[in-house]
Amino acid sequence: MIYIRKLLDQEQLSQIQSMMDGGLWVNGTNSTDHADLSLKNNSEYCGSNENIVEVSKIIFEALDHDYPFLGKVAAKSTNVPIYSRTDVGGFYRPHQDAPEVGHYSTTVFLNNPEEYDGGYLRIYDHEISEHKLDAGYAITYNTGFIHEVSEVTRGRRDVSVFWTHSKFPPDYMSDIYSHLHSLRNQLRRTGRPPSIEEAIQNPEFMAETILTNFHRMTETEW
């Protein structure tokens, strides 16, 4: 699922930006295990608890009236949003959001696309789509989707990101099968390993075994 809509109006955007512009920003790698900048290069808003609550309240109140969002994700809980700023040279390499953060990821764009070059949110859902939305627009997608933020080459990209746990988690089985099938085909060579010792170290044989066991696990007996 990829769901795009206008979430915030200009007054709400102005309130958020005014609070953030006067706040403290810290290195975004502090929130990951990749402090060598190999995964991302950005800054994250680190205001007072009161400011975080006030800024987040604006987004939560907008979500309360985003009825298609509530219907699509069947929200059980949503975490306090993170506010990310990506300057020239900043990026977020391809990754999947951690399973424990939630079932759905949402990015809210806080400034307009003409204010920066690059900075596309690129999402893979059987094909790659690129998103650079107008300020106030939000995009929600499955946390299992591989995604990245391309390098910002001019200006500054401001977004808010949050994750939602659903009462009814999405079904990832078809996606798992698709990735396993693709992996097996990419690794496929001619012939089979001549011994068990070689087979258990052979990437093609391991992919074939995982795919076969996946079939066994999902087989339905009538």
ROSE-4610 file (N, C-alpha, C; in Angstrom, 1 decimal, always signed):
// ROSE-4610
residu = [M/M/M/I/I/I/Y/Y/Y/I/I/I/R/R/R/K/K/K/L/L/L/L/L/L/D/D/D/Q/Q/Q/E/E/E/Q/Q/Q/L/L/L/S/S/S/Q/Q/Q/I/I/I/Q/Q/Q/S/S/S/M/M/M/M/M/M/D/D/D/G/G/G/G/G/G/L/L/L/W/W/W/V/V/V/N/N/N/G/G/G/T/T/T/N/N/N/S/S/S/T/T/T/D/D/D/H/H/H/A/A/A/D/D/D/L/L/L/S/S/S/L/L/L/K/K/K/N/N/N/N/N/N/S/S/S/E/E/E/Y/Y/Y/C/C/C/G/G/G/S/S/S/N/N/N/E/E/E/N/N/N/I/I/I/V/V/V/E/E/E/V/V/V/S/S/S/K/K/K/I/I/I/I/I/I/F/F/F/E/E/E/A/A/A/L/L/L/D/D/D/H/H/H/D/D/D/Y/Y/Y/P/P/P/F/F/F/L/L/L/G/G/G/K/K/K/V/V/V/A/A/A/A/A/A/K/K/K/S/S/S/T/T/T/N/N/N/V/V/V/P/P/P/I/I/I/Y/Y/Y/S/S/S/R/R/R/T/T/T/D/D/D/V/V/V/G/G/G/G/G/G/F/F/F/Y/Y/Y/R/R/R/P/P/P/H/H/H/Q/Q/Q/D/D/D/A/A/A/P/P/P/E/E/E/V/V/V/G/G/G/H/H/H/Y/Y/Y/S/S/S/T/T/T/T/T/T/V/V/V/F/F/F/L/L/L/N/N/N/N/N/N/P/P/P/E/E/E/E/E/E/Y/Y/Y/D/D/D/G/G/G/G/G/G/Y/Y/Y/L/L/L/R/R/R/I/I/I/Y/Y/Y/D/D/D/H/H/H/E/E/E/I/I/I/S/S/S/E/E/E/H/H/H/K/K/K/L/L/L/D/D/D/A/A/A/G/G/G/Y/Y/Y/A/A/A/I/I/I/T/T/T/Y/Y/Y/N/N/N/T/T/T/G/G/G/F/F/F/I/I/I/H/H/H/E/E/E/V/V/V/S/S/S/E/E/E/V/V/V/T/T/T/R/R/R/G/G/G/R/R/R/R/R/R/D/D/D/V/V/V/S/S/S/V/V/V/F/F/F/W/W/W/T/T/T/H/H/H/S/S/S/K/K/K/F/F/F/P/P/P/P/P/P/D/D/D/Y/Y/Y/M/M/M/S/S/S/D/D/D/I/I/I/Y/Y/Y/S/S/S/H/H/H/L/L/L/H/H/H/S/S/S/L/L/L/R/R/R/N/N/N/Q/Q/Q/L/L/L/R/R/R/R/R/R/T/T/T/G/G/G/R/R/R/P/P/P/P/P/P/S/S/S/I/I/I/E/E/E/E/E/E/A/A/A/I/I/I/Q/Q/Q/N/N/N/P/P/P/E/E/E/F/F/F/M/M/M/A/A/A/E/E/E/T/T/T/I/I/I/L/L/L/T/T/T/N/N/N/F/F/F/H/H/H/R/R/R/M/M/M/T/T/T/E/E/E/T/T/T/E/E/E/W/W/W]
num = [1/1/1/2/2/2/3/3/3/4/4/4/5/5/5/6/6/6/7/7/7/8/8/8/9/9/9/10/10/10/11/11/11/12/12/12/13/13/13/14/14/14/15/15/15/16/16/16/17/17/17/18/18/18/19/19/19/20/20/20/21/21/21/22/22/22/23/23/23/24/24/24/25/25/25/26/26/26/27/27/27/28/28/28/29/29/29/30/30/30/31/31/31/32/32/32/33/33/33/34/34/34/35/35/35/36/36/36/37/37/37/38/38/38/39/39/39/40/40/40/41/41/41/42/42/42/43/43/43/44/44/44/45/45/45/46/46/46/47/47/47/48/48/48/49/49/49/50/50/50/51/51/51/52/52/52/53/53/53/54/54/54/55/55/55/56/56/56/57/57/57/58/58/58/59/59/59/60/60/60/61/61/61/62/62/62/63/63/63/64/64/64/65/65/65/66/66/66/67/67/67/68/68/68/69/69/69/70/70/70/71/71/71/72/72/72/73/73/73/74/74/74/75/75/75/76/76/76/77/77/77/78/78/78/79/79/79/80/80/80/81/81/81/82/82/82/83/83/83/84/84/84/85/85/85/86/86/86/87/87/87/88/88/88/89/89/89/90/90/90/91/91/91/92/92/92/93/93/93/94/94/94/95/95/95/96/96/96/97/97/97/98/98/98/99/99/99/100/100/100/101/101/101/102/102/102/103/103/103/104/104/104/105/105/105/106/106/106/107/107/107/108/108/108/109/109/109/110/110/110/111/111/111/112/112/112/113/113/113/114/114/114/115/115/115/116/116/116/117/117/117/118/118/118/119/119/119/120/120/120/121/121/121/122/122/122/123/123/123/124/124/124/125/125/125/126/126/126/127/127/127/128/128/128/129/129/129/130/130/130/131/131/131/132/132/132/133/133/133/134/134/134/135/135/135/136/136/136/137/137/137/138/138/138/139/139/139/140/140/140/141/141/141/142/142/142/143/143/143/144/144/144/145/145/145/146/146/146/147/147/147/148/148/148/149/149/149/150/150/150/151/151/151/152/152/152/153/153/153/154/154/154/155/155/155/156/156/156/157/157/157/158/158/158/159/159/159/160/160/160/161/161/161/162/162/162/163/163/163/164/164/164/165/165/165/166/166/166/167/167/167/168/168/168/169/169/169/170/170/170/171/171/171/172/172/172/173/173/173/174/174/174/175/175/175/176/176/176/177/177/177/178/178/178/179/179/179/180/180/180/181/181/181/182/182/182/183/183/183/184/184/184/185/185/185/186/186/186/187/187/187/188/188/188/189/189/189/190/190/190/191/191/191/192/192/192/193/193/193/194/194/194/195/195/195/196/196/196/197/197/197/198/198/198/199/199/199/200/200/200/201/201/201/202/202/202/203/203/203/204/204/204/205/205/205/206/206/206/207/207/207/208/208/208/209/209/209/210/210/210/211/211/211/212/212/212/213/213/213/214/214/214/215/215/215/216/216/216/217/217/217/218/218/218/219/219/219/220/220/220/221/221/221/222/222/222]
x = [+0.8/+0.0/+0.9/+0.6/+1.2/+0.0/-0.1/-1.3/-0.8/-1.1/-0.7/-1.9/-1.8/-2.9/-2.3/-3.1/-2.8/-3.2/-2.3/-2.5/-2.6/-1.6/-1.5/-1.8/-2.5/-2.7/-1.6/-1.7/-0.6/-0.4/-1.5/-1.3/-0.6/-1.0/-0.3/+1.1/+1.4/+2.8/+3.7/+3.1/+3.8/+4.0/+3.1/+3.3/+4.4/+4.5/+5.5/+6.9/+7.0/+8.2/+8.8/+7.9/+8.3/+8.9/+8.3/+8.8/+10.1/+10.3/+11.5/+12.6/+12.4/+13.5/+14.2/+13.6/+14.2/+14.8/+14.7/+15.1/+16.5/+16.9/+18.2/+18.1/+19.1/+19.1/+20.4/+20.3/+21.4/+21.6/+22.8/+23.2/+22.2/+21.6/+20.6/+21.1/+22.4/+22.9/+22.8/+22.6/+22.4/+21.3/+20.3/+19.1/+19.3/+20.5/+20.7/+22.0/+22.3/+23.5/+24.6/+24.4/+25.3/+25.9/+26.7/+27.2/+28.3/+28.8/+29.8/+29.2/+27.9/+27.2/+27.0/+27.2/+27.0/+25.6/+24.7/+23.2/+22.6/+22.8/+22.2/+23.0/+22.7/+23.4/+22.3/+21.8/+20.7/+20.8/+20.0/+19.8/+18.4/+18.2/+16.9/+16.7/+15.4/+15.0/+15.0/+15.7/+15.8/+15.4/+14.2/+13.7/+13.3/+12.7/+12.3/+11.1/+10.9/+9.7/+8.4/+8.3/+7.1/+6.9/+8.0/+8.0/+7.6/+8.2/+8.0/+6.5/+5.9/+4.5/+3.7/+4.0/+3.2/+3.2/+4.4/+4.6/+3.8/+4.0/+3.4/+1.8/+1.4/-0.1/-0.7/+0.0/-0.6/-0.8/+0.2/+0.1/-0.9/-1.0/-1.9/-3.4/-3.6/-5.0/-5.4/-4.4/-4.7/-5.0/-4.2/-4.5/-5.9/-6.3/-7.6/-8.8/-8.5/-9.5/-9.1/-8.1/-7.6/-8.3/-9.6/-10.4/-9.9/-9.5/-9.0/-7.7/-6.9/-5.7/-6.1/-7.1/-7.5/-8.1/-8.8/-9.5/-8.5/-7.5/-6.5/-5.5/-5.1/-4.1/-4.7/-6.0/-6.6/-5.7/-5.4/-4.4/-4.7/-3.7/-3.8/-3.0/-1.8/-1.0/+0.0/+0.4/+1.3/+2.4/+3.6/+4.7/+4.8/+5.5/+5.8/+6.6/+6.2/+7.0/+8.4/+9.3/+10.6/+10.6/+11.4/+11.5/+12.9/+13.0/+14.3/+14.6/+15.8/+16.3/+17.5/+17.4/+18.5/+19.1/+20.3/+21.0/+21.8/+22.4/+23.2/+24.2/+24.2/+25.1/+24.4/+23.2/+22.6/+21.8/+21.5/+20.9/+20.4/+19.7/+19.3/+19.4/+20.4/+20.6/+19.4/+19.4/+18.3/+18.2/+17.0/+16.8/+15.3/+15.0/+13.7/+13.6/+12.4/+12.2/+12.1/+12.6/+12.7/+11.3/+11.0/+9.7/+9.1/+9.9/+9.3/+8.7/+9.0/+8.5/+7.1/+6.6/+5.2/+5.0/+3.8/+3.4/+3.4/+3.2/+3.1/+4.0/+4.7/+5.6/+4.9/+5.0/+4.5/+5.5/+5.7/+6.5/+5.7/+5.8/+5.0/+6.0/+5.8/+6.7/+6.4/+7.4/+7.2/+7.7/+8.4/+8.7/+8.5/+8.4/+8.1/+9.2/+8.9/+10.0/+10.9/+10.4/+11.3/+12.3/+12.2/+13.2/+14.5/+14.5/+15.7/+15.7/+16.9/+17.1/+17.5/+17.1/+17.3/+16.3/+16.7/+15.9/+14.6/+14.6/+13.4/+13.3/+12.1/+11.8/+11.5/+12.3/+12.2/+11.8/+10.7/+10.1/+10.0/+10.4/+10.2/+9.1/+8.0/+6.9/+6.6/+7.5/+7.5/+8.0/+8.0/+8.6/+9.0/+9.9/+10.4/+9.6/+9.1/+8.4/+9.1/+9.1/+9.8/+8.8/+9.0/+8.1/+8.8/+8.3/+8.8/+7.6/+6.9/+5.6/+5.6/+4.5/+4.3/+4.2/+4.6/+4.5/+3.1/+3.0/+1.7/+1.2/+1.8/+1.3/+2.1/+1.4/+2.0/+1.8/+2.8/+2.8/+2.9/+2.0/+2.1/+2.3/+3.2/+3.5/+3.9/+3.9/+4.3/+5.7/+6.0/+7.4/+8.3/+7.7/+8.5/+9.0/+8.6/+9.0/+10.4/+11.3/+12.7/+12.5/+13.2/+13.1/+14.4/+14.5/+15.7/+15.4/+16.2/+16.1/+17.4/+17.2/+18.3/+19.0/+20.3/+21.1/+20.5/+20.5/+20.1/+21.3/+21.1/+22.1/+22.0/+20.9/+20.7/+19.6/+19.8/+18.7/+18.6/+17.4/+17.2/+15.8/+15.8/+14.6/+14.2/+12.9/+12.4/+11.2/+11.2/+10.1/+9.8/+8.6/+8.3/+8.0/+8.5/+8.3/+7.8/+6.8/+6.3/+5.8/+5.6/+5.2/+3.9/+3.1/+1.8/+1.7/+1.3/+1.0/-0.5/-0.8/-2.1/-2.8/-4.1/-4.9/-4.9/-4.7/-4.7/-3.5/-2.3/-1.1/-1.2/-0.5/-0.6/+0.0/-0.4/+0.1/+1.4/+2.5/+3.8/+4.2/+3.4/+3.8/+4.1/+3.2/+3.5/+4.8/+5.1/+6.3/+7.5/+7.4/+8.5/+8.8/+7.7/+7.9/+8.5/+8.1/+8.6/+10.1/+10.5/+12.0/+12.8/+12.2/+12.9/+13.1/+12.0/+12.0/+13.0/+13.1/+14.0/+15.5/+15.7/+17.0/+17.5/+16.6/+17.0/+17.4/+16.6/+16.9/+18.2/+18.5/+19.7/+21.0/+20.8/+21.9/+22.1/+21.0/+21.0/+22.2/+22.8/+23.9/+23.6/+24.5/+24.2/+24.8/+24.1/+24.6/+24.4/+24.5/+24.3/+25.6/+25.7/+27.0/+27.1/+28.4/+28.6/+28.5/+28.5/+28.4/+27.6/+27.2/+26.5/+27.4/+28.6/+29.5/+29.6/+29.6/+29.6/+28.2/+27.2/+25.8/+25.4/+25.8/+25.4/+26.1/+27.2/+27.9/+27.6/+26.7/+26.5/+25.3/+25.4/+24.3/+23.1/+23.3/+22.2/+21.4/+22.1/+21.5/+20.7/+21.3/+20.6/+19.3/+19.4/+18.2/+17.1/+17.5/+16.6/+15.9/+16.7/+16.2/+15.2/+15.5/+14.6/+13.3/+13.4/+12.2/+11.3/+12.0/+11.3/+10.6/+11.3/+10.7/+9.6/+9.7/+8.6/+7.3/+7.5/+6.4/+5.8/+6.6/+6.2/+5.3/+5.9/+5.2/+3.9/+3.7/+2.4/+1.5/+1.9/+1.1/-0.2/-1.3/-2.6/-3.1/-3.3/-3.8/-5.3/-6.1/-7.5/-8.0]
y = [-1.2/+0.0/+1.3/+2.2/+3.5/+4.5/+5.3/+6.2/+7.7/+8.5/+9.9/+10.8/+11.9/+12.8/+14.1/+15.2/+16.4/+16.3/+16.5/+16.3/+17.6/+18.5/+19.8/+21.0/+22.0/+23.2/+24.2/+25.4/+26.3/+26.8/+27.0/+27.5/+26.5/+25.2/+24.1/+24.0/+24.2/+24.1/+25.2/+26.4/+27.6/+27.4/+26.9/+26.6/+25.6/+24.6/+23.6/+24.2/+24.9/+25.4/+26.5/+27.3/+28.3/+27.7/+26.6/+25.9/+25.2/+24.6/+23.9/+24.8/+26.0/+26.9/+27.4/+27.5/+28.1/+27.0/+25.7/+24.6/+24.1/+23.1/+22.4/+21.2/+21.1/+20.0/+19.2/+17.9/+17.0/+16.0/+15.4/+14.5/+13.3/+13.0/+12.0/+10.6/+10.4/+9.0/+8.6/+9.5/+9.1/+8.2/+8.2/+7.3/+6.0/+5.7/+4.4/+3.8/+2.6/+1.9/+2.2/+3.2/+3.4/+4.8/+5.0/+6.3/+6.7/+5.8/+6.1/+6.8/+7.2/+7.8/+6.9/+5.6/+4.7/+4.6/+4.7/+4.6/+5.9/+6.9/+8.2/+9.4/+10.5/+11.8/+12.9/+13.1/+14.1/+14.7/+15.6/+16.2/+15.9/+15.8/+15.6/+16.6/+17.1/+18.1/+17.5/+18.3/+17.9/+19.1/+19.5/+20.5/+20.0/+20.9/+20.5/+19.6/+18.8/+17.9/+18.7/+19.9/+20.7/+21.0/+21.4/+21.7/+20.5/+19.4/+18.1/+17.8/+17.9/+17.6/+18.6/+19.9/+20.8/+20.6/+20.4/+20.1/+18.8/+17.8/+16.5/+16.6/+17.4/+17.6/+18.1/+18.9/+19.4/+18.3/+17.4/+16.3/+15.3/+15.0/+14.0/+14.5/+15.8/+16.3/+16.2/+16.4/+16.2/+14.8/+13.9/+12.4/+12.0/+12.6/+12.3/+12.5/+13.5/+13.8/+13.2/+12.4/+11.8/+10.4/+10.4/+9.2/+8.1/+8.4/+7.3/+6.6/+7.4/+6.9/+5.9/+6.4/+5.5/+4.3/+4.3/+3.1/+2.2/+2.8/+1.9/+1.2/+1.9/+1.3/+0.7/+0.9/+0.4/+0.7/+2.0/+2.3/+1.9/+1.2/+0.9/+1.9/+2.2/+3.2/+3.8/+5.1/+5.8/+6.5/+6.3/+6.9/+8.4/+9.0/+10.5/+10.7/+11.6/+11.8/+12.3/+11.9/+12.4/+13.5/+14.6/+15.7/+15.7/+15.5/+15.3/+16.4/+16.9/+17.9/+17.4/+17.4/+16.9/+18.1/+18.5/+19.6/+19.0/+19.9/+19.5/+18.4/+17.3/+16.2/+15.1/+15.4/+14.5/+13.4/+12.3/+11.2/+10.2/+9.2/+8.0/+6.8/+5.9/+4.8/+3.8/+2.9/+1.9/+1.1/+0.9/+0.2/-0.2/-1.0/-1.3/-0.8/-0.2/+0.2/-1.0/-0.9/-2.0/-2.5/-3.9/-4.4/-3.9/-3.6/-3.2/-1.8/-1.0/+0.4/+0.4/-0.5/-0.5/-1.2/-1.2/-1.8/-0.9/+0.4/+1.4/+2.6/+3.1/+4.3/+5.5/+6.7/+7.9/+9.0/+9.6/+10.8/+12.0/+13.0/+14.3/+15.3/+15.9/+16.8/+18.2/+18.9/+20.2/+21.4/+21.2/+22.3/+21.9/+22.9/+22.7/+22.1/+21.4/+20.7/+21.7/+22.9/+23.8/+24.4/+24.2/+24.7/+23.8/+22.7/+21.8/+20.9/+20.5/+19.6/+18.2/+17.1/+15.8/+15.6/+14.7/+14.5/+13.7/+12.9/+12.1/+10.9/+10.7/+9.4/+8.4/+7.4/+6.4/+5.0/+4.5/+3.3/+2.2/+1.0/-0.2/-1.1/-1.2/-2.1/-2.8/-3.8/-4.4/-3.5/-2.3/-1.3/-0.1/+0.7/+1.9/+3.1/+3.8/+5.1/+6.1/+7.4/+8.5/+9.5/+10.1/+11.0/+12.2/+13.4/+14.7/+15.6/+15.5/+16.1/+17.5/+18.2/+19.6/+19.6/+20.8/+20.9/+20.6/+19.8/+19.5/+18.2/+17.6/+16.3/+15.2/+14.1/+12.9/+11.7/+10.8/+9.5/+8.4/+7.4/+6.2/+5.0/+4.1/+2.9/+1.8/+0.5/-0.6/-0.4/-0.7/-0.6/-1.6/-2.7/-3.7/-3.3/-2.2/-1.8/-1.2/-1.6/-1.0/+0.4/+1.4/+2.7/+3.5/+4.7/+5.5/+6.9/+7.8/+9.3/+9.6/+10.1/+10.4/+11.6/+11.8/+12.9/+14.3/+15.2/+16.5/+17.3/+17.9/+18.6/+20.2/+20.6/+22.1/+22.3/+23.3/+23.7/+22.7/+22.6/+21.8/+21.1/+19.9/+19.1/+18.8/+19.3/+19.1/+18.1/+17.1/+16.2/+15.7/+15.2/+14.5/+13.0/+12.1/+10.7/+10.1/+9.2/+8.4/+7.0/+6.2/+4.8/+4.4/+3.6/+3.2/+1.7/+1.2/-0.2/-0.4/-1.4/-1.7/-2.8/-2.7/-3.7/-5.0/-4.8/-5.9/-5.8/-6.3/-6.2/-6.6/-6.0/-6.4/-7.8/-8.5/-9.8/-9.7/-10.1/-10.0/-11.3/-12.3/-13.6/-13.5/-12.9/-12.8/-12.0/-11.0/-10.2/-11.1/-11.9/-12.8/-13.8/-14.4/-15.3/-14.7/-13.5/-12.8/-12.6/-12.1/-11.9/-13.2/-14.2/-15.5/-16.1/-15.9/-16.5/-15.7/-14.4/-13.5/-13.9/-14.1/-14.4/-15.7/-16.7/-18.0/-17.9/-17.2/-17.1/-16.3/-15.3/-14.6/-15.4/-16.4/-17.2/-18.5/-18.8/-20.0/-20.2/-21.4/-21.7/-23.1/-23.7/-25.0/-26.0/-27.2/-28.2/-28.0/-29.1/-29.1/-29.4/-28.9/-29.2/-30.7/-31.2/-32.7/-33.3/-32.5/-33.1/-32.2/-32.8/-32.1/-30.9/-31.2/-30.2/-29.0/-29.2/-28.0/-27.4/-28.2/-27.7/-26.7/-27.1/-26.2/-24.9/-24.7/-23.5/-22.8/-23.4/-22.8/-21.9/-20.6/-19.6/-20.1/-20.6/-21.0/-22.2/-23.1/-24.3/-23.8/-22.8/-22.3/-21.6/-20.8/-20.0/-21.0/-22.1/-23.1/-23.8/-24.1/-24.8/-23.9/-22.6/-21.7/-21.6/-21.5/-21.4/-22.6/-23.8/-25.1/-25.2/-24.8/-24.9/-23.9/-22.7/-21.8/-22.4/-23.1/-23.8/-24.8/-25.6/-26.6/-25.9/-24.7/-24.0/-23.5/-23.1/-22.5/-23.5/-24.7/-25.7/-26.0/-26.0/-26.3/-27.7/-28.5/-29.8/-29.8/-30.3/-30.4/-31.8]
z = [+0.0/+0.0/+0.0/-0.9/-0.9/-1.0/+0.0/+0.2/+0.3/-0.7/-0.7/-0.5/+0.3/+0.5/+1.2/+1.1/+1.8/+3.2/+4.2/+5.6/+6.4/+6.0/+6.8/+5.9/+6.5/+5.8/+6.0/+5.4/+5.5/+6.9/+7.7/+9.1/+9.9/+9.8/+10.5/+10.2/+8.9/+8.4/+9.0/+9.1/+9.6/+11.1/+11.8/+13.3/+13.5/+12.7/+12.9/+12.5/+11.4/+11.0/+12.0/+12.5/+13.5/+14.8/+15.2/+16.4/+16.1/+14.9/+14.6/+14.3/+13.7/+13.3/+14.5/+15.6/+16.8/+17.7/+17.3/+18.1/+17.8/+18.6/+18.5/+17.5/+16.6/+15.7/+16.0/+16.0/+16.3/+15.2/+15.2/+14.1/+14.1/+13.0/+12.9/+13.0/+12.9/+13.1/+14.5/+15.4/+16.8/+17.1/+16.1/+16.3/+15.6/+15.1/+14.4/+14.9/+14.4/+14.8/+13.8/+12.9/+11.8/+11.9/+13.0/+13.3/+12.3/+11.4/+10.4/+9.2/+9.2/+8.1/+6.9/+7.1/+5.9/+5.6/+6.6/+6.3/+6.0/+6.8/+6.5/+7.0/+6.4/+6.8/+6.8/+8.1/+8.2/+9.7/+10.0/+11.3/+11.8/+13.1/+13.7/+14.8/+14.8/+15.7/+17.2/+18.1/+19.4/+20.3/+20.3/+21.1/+22.5/+23.3/+24.6/+24.5/+25.6/+25.6/+25.3/+25.8/+25.6/+24.1/+23.5/+22.1/+21.2/+21.5/+20.8/+20.9/+22.1/+22.3/+21.5/+21.5/+20.8/+19.3/+18.8/+17.3/+16.9/+17.7/+17.4/+17.5/+18.4/+18.6/+17.3/+16.6/+15.3/+14.3/+14.2/+13.3/+13.8/+15.1/+15.6/+15.4/+15.6/+15.3/+13.9/+13.0/+11.5/+11.2/+11.8/+11.6/+12.1/+13.2/+13.7/+12.7/+11.7/+10.7/+9.4/+9.3/+8.1/+8.0/+7.7/+7.8/+6.9/+5.6/+4.8/+5.4/+6.0/+6.7/+7.8/+8.6/+9.8/+9.3/+8.1/+7.6/+6.9/+6.2/+5.5/+6.5/+7.6/+8.4/+9.7/+10.0/+11.2/+12.4/+12.6/+13.6/+15.0/+15.6/+17.1/+17.9/+17.4/+18.0/+17.0/+17.3/+16.4/+17.3/+17.0/+17.8/+17.7/+18.6/+18.5/+17.2/+16.3/+15.1/+15.3/+14.3/+14.3/+13.2/+13.4/+12.5/+11.9/+10.6/+9.9/+9.0/+9.0/+8.1/+7.4/+6.0/+5.2/+4.4/+4.6/+3.9/+2.7/+2.0/+0.8/+1.2/+0.4/+0.7/+1.6/+2.1/+3.0/+2.2/+2.8/+2.1/+3.2/+2.7/+3.5/+2.6/+2.8/+1.9/+1.9/+0.9/+0.9/+2.1/+2.7/+3.9/+4.0/+5.0/+5.5/+6.9/+7.3/+8.6/+9.5/+10.8/+11.7/+12.0/+12.1/+12.3/+13.6/+14.6/+15.9/+15.9/+14.9/+14.9/+14.5/+13.8/+13.3/+12.0/+11.5/+10.3/+9.1/+9.4/+8.3/+8.7/+7.7/+7.8/+7.1/+7.7/+7.0/+7.0/+5.9/+5.7/+5.4/+6.2/+5.9/+5.4/+4.2/+3.7/+4.2/+4.8/+5.5/+4.7/+3.6/+2.7/+1.3/+0.4/-1.0/-1.8/-2.9/-3.7/-4.4/-4.7/-5.4/-4.5/-3.2/-2.2/-2.2/-2.8/-2.8/-4.1/-4.4/-5.5/-4.9/-5.6/-5.0/-3.9/-3.0/-1.8/-2.1/-3.2/-3.5/-2.5/-2.1/-1.4/-2.4/-2.5/-3.5/-2.9/-3.3/-2.7/-3.7/-3.2/-4.1/-3.6/-4.5/-4.3/-5.6/-5.9/-7.2/-8.4/-8.2/-9.1/-8.2/-8.7/-8.0/-8.3/-7.3/-7.5/-6.7/-7.3/-6.7/-6.2/-5.0/-4.4/-3.8/-4.3/-3.8/-3.7/-2.6/-2.5/-2.1/-2.4/-1.9/-0.4/+0.2/+1.7/+2.2/+3.2/+3.8/+3.3/+2.3/+1.8/+2.5/+2.7/+3.4/+2.5/+2.8/+2.1/+3.1/+3.0/+4.0/+3.2/+3.7/+3.0/+4.0/+3.5/+4.4/+4.9/+6.1/+6.6/+6.0/+5.4/+4.7/+3.4/+2.8/+1.5/+1.6/+0.7/+0.6/+0.1/+0.8/+0.4/+0.7/+0.1/+0.3/+0.1/+0.5/+0.2/-0.6/-1.8/-2.7/-2.2/-2.5/-2.0/-2.3/-1.4/-1.6/-2.2/-3.3/-4.0/-3.9/-3.5/-3.3/-2.3/-1.4/-0.5/+0.7/+1.2/+2.5/+2.4/+2.8/+2.8/+4.3/+4.6/+5.9/+5.9/+6.7/+6.7/+8.2/+8.4/+9.7/+9.3/+10.2/+9.9/+11.2/+11.0/+12.1/+11.7/+12.6/+12.3/+13.1/+12.5/+13.1/+13.2/+14.4/+14.5/+14.2/+13.4/+13.0/+13.8/+13.9/+14.5/+13.7/+12.4/+11.4/+10.5/+10.9/+10.2/+8.7/+7.8/+6.4/+6.2/+5.2/+4.8/+4.0/+4.5/+3.8/+3.1/+3.2/+2.6/+1.1/+0.3/-1.1/-1.4/-0.6/-0.8/-0.5/+0.6/+1.0/-0.1/-0.6/-1.7/-2.9/-3.3/-4.5/-4.3/-3.2/-3.0/-3.0/-2.4/-2.4/-3.8/-4.5/-5.9/-6.8/-6.6/-7.3/-6.9/-5.6/-5.1/-5.7/-5.7/-6.2/-7.7/-8.4/-9.9/-10.1/-9.3/-9.5/-9.2/-8.3/-7.8/-8.7/-9.5/-10.2/-11.1/-11.0/-12.0/-12.5/-13.3/-13.8/-12.8/-12.7/-11.8/-10.4/-9.6/-8.2/-7.5/-6.2/-5.5/-5.3/-5.5/-5.5/-4.1/-3.0/-1.7/-0.7/+0.4/+1.4/+1.9/+2.1/+2.7/+1.8/+0.5/-0.4/-0.5/-0.4/-0.6/+0.5/+1.7/+2.9/+2.9/+2.1/+1.9/+0.6/-0.2/-1.5/-1.5/-1.9/-1.8/-2.6/-3.8/-4.7/-4.0/-3.4/-2.8/-1.5/-0.8/+0.4/+0.0/-1.0/-1.5/-1.9/-2.7/-3.1/-1.9/-0.9/+0.3/+1.0/+1.2/+1.9/+1.1/-0.2/-1.1/-1.0/-1.0/-0.9/+0.5/+1.6/+2.9/+3.1/+2.4/+2.4/+1.8/+0.7/+0.1/+1.0/+1.7/+2.7/+3.8/+4.3/+5.4/+5.0/+3.8/+3.3/+2.6/+2.5/+1.8/+2.7/+2.0/+2.7/+2.4/+3.4/+3.1/+3.3/+2.4/+2.5/+2.9]
